[in-house]
Amino acid sequence: MKSDIDLAFIFGLQYIAGGLDDVISEIHRILKPEGVLSFEKTRGSEKKLTEDVERRGFVYSERQARIFIFTKVKMSEM
């Protein structure tokens, strides 16, 4: 499957029923190599958020106010 998406946003979904594991995994699948995931941090630990997203195939890039920016890495590079 060809990945066509350069950028994905997660805003206001941090505490959805069942958690974000499947959402983040699907975003990783559909993003182009080196695609960007922007995540709005609302509550909870900054460290935990970063670790949770990185564990699913992203690397933390930067923070702009409440927005955390991650870049997709190939699963073979993890």
VMD Tcl script that builds the backbone (N, CA, C; Angstrom):
set m [mol new atoms 234]
animate dup $m
set s [atomselect $m all]
$s set {name element resname resid chain x y z} {
  {N N MET 1 A 0.839 -1.188 0.000}
  {CA C MET 1 A 0.000 0.000 0.000}
  {C C MET 1 A 0.877 1.242 0.000}
  {N N LYS 2 A 0.564 2.156 -0.842}
  {CA C LYS 2 A 1.305 3.410 -0.924}
  {C C LYS 2 A 0.838 4.367 0.172}
  {N N SER 3 A 1.794 4.970 0.852}
  {CA C SER 3 A 1.473 5.955 1.881}
  {C C SER 3 A 1.491 7.335 1.262}
  {N N ASP 4 A 0.384 8.061 1.359}
  {CA C ASP 4 A 0.249 9.344 0.695}
  {C C ASP 4 A 0.169 10.537 1.635}
  {N N ILE 5 A 0.177 10.316 2.914}
  {CA C ILE 5 A -0.061 11.406 3.852}
  {C C ILE 5 A 1.259 11.910 4.423}
  {N N ASP 6 A 1.426 13.246 4.394}
  {CA C ASP 6 A 2.644 13.868 4.914}
  {C C ASP 6 A 2.526 14.254 6.379}
  {N N LEU 7 A 1.317 14.601 6.811}
  {CA C LEU 7 A 1.121 15.190 8.132}
  {C C LEU 7 A -0.199 14.730 8.728}
  {N N ALA 8 A -0.161 14.341 10.011}
  {CA C ALA 8 A -1.384 13.958 10.725}
  {C C ALA 8 A -1.419 14.718 12.050}
  {N N PHE 9 A -2.618 15.050 12.483}
  {CA C PHE 9 A -2.827 15.766 13.737}
  {C C PHE 9 A -3.667 14.921 14.682}
  {N N ILE 10 A -3.302 14.911 15.951}
  {CA C ILE 10 A -4.151 14.347 16.995}
  {C C ILE 10 A -4.399 15.480 17.977}
  {N N PHE 11 A -5.632 15.954 17.996}
  {CA C PHE 11 A -6.019 17.050 18.876}
  {C C PHE 11 A -7.261 16.624 19.647}
  {N N GLY 12 A -7.160 16.652 20.961}
  {CA C GLY 12 A -8.315 16.387 21.799}
  {C C GLY 12 A -8.717 14.930 21.903}
  {N N LEU 13 A -7.864 14.010 21.502}
  {CA C LEU 13 A -8.201 12.590 21.546}
  {C C LEU 13 A -7.336 11.788 22.509}
  {N N GLN 14 A -6.571 12.436 23.331}
  {CA C GLN 14 A -5.606 11.719 24.152}
  {C C GLN 14 A -6.254 10.668 25.046}
  {N N TYR 15 A -7.484 10.890 25.473}
  {CA C TYR 15 A -8.110 9.964 26.415}
  {C C TYR 15 A -9.343 9.286 25.833}
  {N N ILE 16 A -9.279 8.886 24.565}
  {CA C ILE 16 A -10.413 8.196 23.960}
  {C C ILE 16 A -10.538 6.787 24.538}
  {N N ALA 17 A -11.731 6.259 24.505}
  {CA C ALA 17 A -11.988 4.912 25.011}
  {C C ALA 17 A -11.085 3.916 24.299}
  {N N GLY 18 A -10.433 3.079 25.043}
  {CA C GLY 18 A -9.549 2.083 24.451}
  {C C GLY 18 A -8.135 2.583 24.229}
  {N N GLY 19 A -7.903 3.855 24.441}
  {CA C GLY 19 A -6.561 4.402 24.289}
  {C C GLY 19 A -6.213 4.740 22.851}
  {N N LEU 20 A -5.017 5.232 22.679}
  {CA C LEU 20 A -4.567 5.705 21.364}
  {C C LEU 20 A -3.679 4.716 20.617}
  {N N ASP 21 A -3.410 3.568 21.184}
  {CA C ASP 21 A -2.477 2.633 20.555}
  {C C ASP 21 A -2.824 2.348 19.094}
  {N N ASP 22 A -4.069 1.977 18.840}
  {CA C ASP 22 A -4.474 1.641 17.471}
  {C C ASP 22 A -4.463 2.858 16.552}
  {N N VAL 23 A -4.846 4.009 17.097}
  {CA C VAL 23 A -4.858 5.243 16.302}
  {C C VAL 23 A -3.443 5.605 15.865}
  {N N ILE 24 A -2.514 5.584 16.799}
  {CA C ILE 24 A -1.130 5.948 16.480}
  {C C ILE 24 A -0.519 4.932 15.520}
  {N N SER 25 A -0.796 3.658 15.718}
  {CA C SER 25 A -0.278 2.629 14.808}
  {C C SER 25 A -0.810 2.822 13.385}
  {N N GLU 26 A -2.086 3.154 13.256}
  {CA C GLU 26 A -2.660 3.385 11.933}
  {C C GLU 26 A -2.086 4.637 11.287}
  {N N ILE 27 A -1.883 5.682 12.072}
  {CA C ILE 27 A -1.255 6.892 11.526}
  {C C ILE 27 A 0.149 6.556 11.032}
  {N N HIS 28 A 0.886 5.762 11.781}
  {CA C HIS 28 A 2.224 5.358 11.342}
  {C C HIS 28 A 2.148 4.610 10.011}
  {N N ARG 29 A 1.166 3.748 9.875}
  {CA C ARG 29 A 1.029 2.949 8.652}
  {C C ARG 29 A 0.761 3.819 7.435}
  {N N ILE 30 A -0.067 4.852 7.572}
  {CA C ILE 30 A -0.471 5.632 6.403}
  {C C ILE 30 A 0.427 6.833 6.103}
  {N N LEU 31 A 1.285 7.212 7.039}
  {CA C LEU 31 A 2.185 8.347 6.781}
  {C C LEU 31 A 3.313 7.951 5.843}
  {N N LYS 32 A 3.722 8.893 5.033}
  {CA C LYS 32 A 4.902 8.707 4.190}
  {C C LYS 32 A 6.133 8.548 5.082}
  {N N PRO 33 A 7.202 7.944 4.559}
  {CA C PRO 33 A 8.452 7.919 5.320}
  {C C PRO 33 A 8.827 9.354 5.721}
  {N N GLU 34 A 9.209 9.511 6.941}
  {CA C GLU 34 A 9.561 10.812 7.517}
  {C C GLU 34 A 8.356 11.750 7.604}
  {N N GLY 35 A 7.143 11.191 7.557}
  {CA C GLY 35 A 5.939 11.990 7.766}
  {C C GLY 35 A 5.900 12.524 9.190}
  {N N VAL 36 A 5.031 13.484 9.427}
  {CA C VAL 36 A 4.985 14.184 10.713}
  {C C VAL 36 A 3.651 13.921 11.414}
  {N N LEU 37 A 3.748 13.669 12.708}
  {CA C LEU 37 A 2.581 13.557 13.576}
  {C C LEU 37 A 2.647 14.694 14.584}
  {N N SER 38 A 1.628 15.542 14.598}
  {CA C SER 38 A 1.522 16.623 15.583}
  {C C SER 38 A 0.487 16.213 16.615}
  {N N PHE 39 A 0.857 16.335 17.874}
  {CA C PHE 39 A 0.028 15.837 18.956}
  {C C PHE 39 A -0.153 16.933 19.990}
  {N N GLU 40 A -1.413 17.272 20.294}
  {CA C GLU 40 A -1.687 18.270 21.313}
  {C C GLU 40 A -1.675 17.595 22.684}
  {N N LYS 41 A -0.805 18.068 23.547}
  {CA C LYS 41 A -0.764 17.559 24.915}
  {C C LYS 41 A -1.763 18.348 25.746}
  {N N THR 42 A -2.669 17.630 26.385}
  {CA C THR 42 A -3.672 18.299 27.198}
  {C C THR 42 A -3.428 18.095 28.683}
  {N N ARG 43 A -3.231 16.868 29.101}
  {CA C ARG 43 A -2.987 16.559 30.505}
  {C C ARG 43 A -1.968 15.442 30.602}
  {N N GLY 44 A -1.543 15.179 31.822}
  {CA C GLY 44 A -0.661 14.052 32.049}
  {C C GLY 44 A 0.802 14.395 31.839}
  {N N SER 45 A 1.598 13.385 31.970}
  {CA C SER 45 A 3.048 13.520 31.916}
  {C C SER 45 A 3.558 13.721 30.485}
  {N N GLU 46 A 4.373 14.734 30.325}
  {CA C GLU 46 A 5.024 14.992 29.030}
  {C C GLU 46 A 5.919 13.813 28.657}
  {N N LYS 47 A 6.637 13.295 29.641}
  {CA C LYS 47 A 7.549 12.172 29.405}
  {C C LYS 47 A 6.784 10.930 28.954}
  {N N LYS 48 A 5.656 10.636 29.606}
  {CA C LYS 48 A 4.861 9.464 29.239}
  {C C LYS 48 A 4.302 9.602 27.828}
  {N N LEU 49 A 3.790 10.787 27.490}
  {CA C LEU 49 A 3.279 11.010 26.142}
  {C C LEU 49 A 4.368 10.740 25.111}
  {N N THR 50 A 5.536 11.318 25.318}
  {CA C THR 50 A 6.648 11.152 24.381}
  {C C THR 50 A 7.037 9.679 24.255}
  {N N GLU 51 A 7.160 8.990 25.381}
  {CA C GLU 51 A 7.522 7.571 25.355}
  {C C GLU 51 A 6.471 6.730 24.639}
  {N N ASP 52 A 5.192 6.994 24.903}
  {CA C ASP 52 A 4.109 6.230 24.277}
  {C C ASP 52 A 4.113 6.380 22.758}
  {N N VAL 53 A 4.290 7.607 22.281}
  {CA C VAL 53 A 4.285 7.843 20.829}
  {C C VAL 53 A 5.553 7.266 20.193}
  {N N GLU 54 A 6.701 7.444 20.846}
  {CA C GLU 54 A 7.949 6.911 20.292}
  {C C GLU 54 A 7.929 5.385 20.225}
  {N N ARG 55 A 7.293 4.744 21.173}
  {CA C ARG 55 A 7.211 3.280 21.204}
  {C C ARG 55 A 6.424 2.751 19.997}
  {N N ARG 56 A 5.664 3.607 19.350}
  {CA C ARG 56 A 4.846 3.198 18.210}
  {C C ARG 56 A 5.406 3.645 16.865}
  {N N GLY 57 A 6.711 3.953 16.838}
  {CA C GLY 57 A 7.361 4.191 15.552}
  {C C GLY 57 A 7.623 5.635 15.177}
  {N N PHE 58 A 7.663 6.505 16.160}
  {CA C PHE 58 A 7.956 7.912 15.906}
  {C C PHE 58 A 9.124 8.354 16.779}
  {N N VAL 59 A 9.745 9.436 16.362}
  {CA C VAL 59 A 10.786 10.044 17.173}
  {C C VAL 59 A 10.383 11.488 17.463}
  {N N TYR 60 A 10.571 11.891 18.698}
  {CA C TYR 60 A 10.228 13.248 19.109}
  {C C TYR 60 A 11.126 14.247 18.401}
  {N N SER 61 A 10.533 15.296 17.816}
  {CA C SER 61 A 11.303 16.308 17.089}
  {C C SER 61 A 11.384 17.621 17.859}
  {N N GLU 62 A 10.226 18.144 18.265}
  {CA C GLU 62 A 10.219 19.427 18.962}
  {C C GLU 62 A 8.862 19.672 19.603}
  {N N ARG 63 A 8.811 20.730 20.391}
  {CA C ARG 63 A 7.567 21.151 21.028}
  {C C ARG 63 A 7.353 22.619 20.738}
  {N N GLN 64 A 6.120 22.963 20.386}
  {CA C GLN 64 A 5.735 24.360 20.179}
  {C C GLN 64 A 4.495 24.600 21.026}
  {N N ALA 65 A 4.684 25.241 22.178}
  {CA C ALA 65 A 3.610 25.443 23.157}
  {C C ALA 65 A 3.082 24.070 23.586}
  {N N ARG 66 A 1.772 23.796 23.366}
  {CA C ARG 66 A 1.198 22.503 23.752}
  {C C ARG 66 A 1.263 21.468 22.638}
  {N N ILE 67 A 1.890 21.782 21.530}
  {CA C ILE 67 A 1.946 20.881 20.385}
  {C C ILE 67 A 3.298 20.163 20.355}
  {N N PHE 68 A 3.228 18.840 20.392}
  {CA C PHE 68 A 4.427 18.005 20.295}
  {C C PHE 68 A 4.521 17.493 18.868}
  {N N ILE 69 A 5.692 17.528 18.309}
  {CA C ILE 69 A 5.879 17.128 16.920}
  {C C ILE 69 A 6.803 15.910 16.881}
  {N N PHE 70 A 6.331 14.876 16.170}
  {CA C PHE 70 A 7.063 13.624 16.035}
  {C C PHE 70 A 7.255 13.323 14.556}
  {N N THR 71 A 8.337 12.629 14.232}
  {CA C THR 71 A 8.612 12.223 12.857}
  {C C THR 71 A 8.572 10.703 12.780}
  {N N LYS 72 A 7.966 10.194 11.727}
  {CA C LYS 72 A 7.874 8.745 11.529}
  {C C LYS 72 A 9.253 8.174 11.239}
  {N N VAL 73 A 9.519 7.023 11.841}
  {CA C VAL 73 A 10.732 6.271 11.517}
  {C C VAL 73 A 10.300 4.922 10.972}
  {N N LYS 74 A 11.117 4.350 10.116}
  {CA C LYS 74 A 10.809 3.036 9.576}
  {C C LYS 74 A 10.887 2.019 10.702}
  {N N MET 75 A 9.982 1.072 10.695}
  {CA C MET 75 A 9.968 0.048 11.743}
  {C C MET 75 A 11.287 -0.719 11.763}
  {N N SER 76 A 11.959 -0.864 10.626}
  {CA C SER 76 A 13.238 -1.572 10.577}
  {C C SER 76 A 14.345 -0.790 11.284}
  {N N GLU 77 A 14.133 0.529 11.496}
  {CA C GLU 77 A 15.135 1.360 12.161}
  {C C GLU 77 A 14.937 1.389 13.676}
  {N N MET 78 A 13.853 0.796 14.147}
  {CA C MET 78 A 13.558 0.844 15.580}
  {C C MET 78 A 14.323 -0.218 16.339}
}
mol reanalyze $m
mol bondsrecalc $m
mol representation Tube
mol addrep $m
